[in-house]
Amino acid sequence: MNLNCQFEYRHDDFNLKVDLDLNQNLLGILGRSGAGKSTFLKNLVGVLKPTVGKIDFNHRLLVDTSLQMFMPTHQRHIALIFQQAQLFPHFDVRQNLEYGMRFHRNRVQKFSFDQIVDLLALDQLLNRKSLQLSGGESQRVSIGRALLASPDLVLLDEPLTGLDRNLKNQLLPFLNELKQQLNIPMIYVTHHPEELEYLHAPIVTMTDGILQYSD
Ligand SMILES: Nc1ncnc2c1ncn2[C@@H]1O[C@H](COP(=O)(O)OP(=O)(O)OP(=O)(O)O)[C@@H](O)[C@H]1O
């Protein structure tokens, strides 16, 4: 991927300042609680608007405040995966996954349903209601659903937080498969450097709202 960001986002007394030029398909971001990691991801996905500056992704302008240009979230094709999987409780796993595919209308589908089911080992779970899944299983479904929307970039915001060590150890190899088999661009935010080391991710640390990185 090519991601170029120079922007600031101000909110009350919090000031985020980003200067990023990324040309690899993976970046790990570490930083203390409150450093601004989630705020950065929300600006990328388009749920927050930079106060000043621009964001360019794969040579497409997402934001440029000098041109009053702001691309809405649904046109950005960027998936955001949170700590807690957000599944539809009344849907089974298959329906949750199929929901993701509705969003690739007018777009080339990057991955097939079967490919994602195989990769994330969801085969045995397809008919289960999402309330009957463990935390790790739910998170696998939520990642699968995000991928089936054919995103150009996947943002993972502490995807393993809240899972016990055993579930973490189960989920990490799946994330590695995403990286290796799908080669999908990912930005991975965590408090745990060992997760990034496992994924061989280049690491940048965010401190007091400042994110500066160039590769
Ligand atoms: N909805 C909000 N309204 C007001 N302030 C917020 C809001 N969300 C975050 N903040 C503030 O913005 C700053 C950055 O928060 P952010 O969630 O981006 O940090 P973080 O690095 O992701 O932290 P954590 O690791 O705990 O998730 C903090 O000072 C936080 O208190």
The ligand as a MOL file (V3000), in Angstrom:
LIG
                    3D

  0  0  0     0  0            999 V3000
M  V30 BEGIN CTAB
M  V30 COUNTS 31 33 0 0 0
M  V30 BEGIN ATOM
M  V30 1 N -15.2590 10.3750 22.0750 0
M  V30 2 C -14.3290 11.0850 22.7030 0
M  V30 3 N -14.6320 12.2820 23.2430 0
M  V30 4 C -13.6970 13.0070 23.8700 0
M  V30 5 N -12.4210 12.6530 24.0030 0
M  V30 6 C -12.0550 11.4700 23.4910 0
M  V30 7 C -12.9840 10.6200 22.8220 0
M  V30 8 N -12.3300 9.5120 22.4260 0
M  V30 9 C -11.0530 9.6660 22.8290 0
M  V30 10 N -10.8760 10.8410 23.4700 0
M  V30 11 C -9.6230 11.3570 24.0240 0
M  V30 12 O -8.6830 11.4510 22.9490 0
M  V30 13 C -7.3860 11.0490 23.3920 0
M  V30 14 C -6.8820 9.9040 22.5250 0
M  V30 15 O -7.6950 8.7550 22.7500 0
M  V30 16 P -7.5300 7.4200 21.8980 0
M  V30 17 O -8.7180 6.5750 22.1890 0
M  V30 18 O -7.2470 7.7710 20.4800 0
M  V30 19 O -6.2120 6.7850 22.5310 0
M  V30 20 P -5.6230 5.3230 22.3580 0
M  V30 21 O -4.1530 5.4990 22.1470 0
M  V30 22 O -6.3600 4.5960 21.2870 0
M  V30 23 O -5.8980 4.7000 23.7740 0
M  V30 24 P -6.2040 3.1730 24.1980 0
M  V30 25 O -4.9080 2.4500 24.0010 0
M  V30 26 O -6.6030 3.2870 25.6380 0
M  V30 27 O -7.3100 2.6650 23.3100 0
M  V30 28 C -7.5210 10.7200 24.8690 0
M  V30 29 O -7.1200 11.8470 25.5800 0
M  V30 30 C -8.9920 10.4460 25.0470 0
M  V30 31 O -9.3690 10.7320 26.3580 0
M  V30 END ATOM
M  V30 BEGIN BOND
M  V30 1 1 1 2
M  V30 2 1 2 3
M  V30 3 2 2 7
M  V30 4 2 3 4
M  V30 5 1 4 5
M  V30 6 2 5 6
M  V30 7 1 6 7
M  V30 8 1 6 10
M  V30 9 1 7 8
M  V30 10 2 8 9
M  V30 11 1 9 10
M  V30 12 1 10 11
M  V30 13 1 11 12
M  V30 14 1 11 30
M  V30 15 1 12 13
M  V30 16 1 13 14
M  V30 17 1 13 28
M  V30 18 1 14 15
M  V30 19 1 15 16
M  V30 20 2 16 17
M  V30 21 1 16 18
M  V30 22 1 16 19
M  V30 23 1 19 20
M  V30 24 2 20 21
M  V30 25 1 20 22
M  V30 26 1 20 23
M  V30 27 1 23 24
M  V30 28 2 24 25
M  V30 29 1 24 26
M  V30 30 1 24 27
M  V30 31 1 28 29
M  V30 32 1 28 30
M  V30 33 1 30 31
M  V30 END BOND
M  V30 END CTAB
M  END
